């Protein structure tokens, strides 16, 4: 886990948090909401590619 402490605060890297969030399929609703607010338009996740299967689908 990539945590860095500075005095009384603990920081978690964005990359680690997204990987952790995407491991659970029921968390995709949270990610949709986050991305919708970030981009200020509705985002709907239809498919999330597994990193291990990406090697098989080079295109």
N, C-alpha and C positions, 0 to 999 in steps of 0.2 A: 504494500500500500504506500502510495506516495503522499506522505503527510509531512509538512514542515511546520515546526513550531517557532513562533516569535513571541517571547515572553509569555503572555497569557492567551494568545490566539493560536488556533490551529488552522492551517490552510490545506485544502485538498485540491489537487490539480483538476482542471476541467476535463481533461482527457480521461483520467481515472474515473471521475464521476459519470461521464457519459457511457463508458464501457460497463460500469456497474449497473447503470440504469437500463441499458439495452440487453443485459443478460436475461431480464425478466420480461416476458412477452406482455404481461398485463401492465407494464410501465410505459408502454408506447403511447398511451393516452396522455401521460404527463409530458412526454417528449413532444407530442403534437401541440399541446398547449403552450409549451415553452417556445417552440419554433414559430408558432402562429403569432405570439406576442412579439418575438424578436423581429420577424419580417413584416409585421403589421398586415398580414393577410392569412387566410385560412390555409393550414397545412394538414394534409391527410396522408398518413403513412400507409402505403399499400404493400410494401415489401421491404424487409431489411435483409441484406445479403450477409451471409455468414463468412467471416474472413477466411476460414479454411476452404470454403467452396469457391472462393474467388480465383484461386490458382487453377482450378479446373476450367473456369470461364474467362480466359484471358481477354476476350473481346469485351 
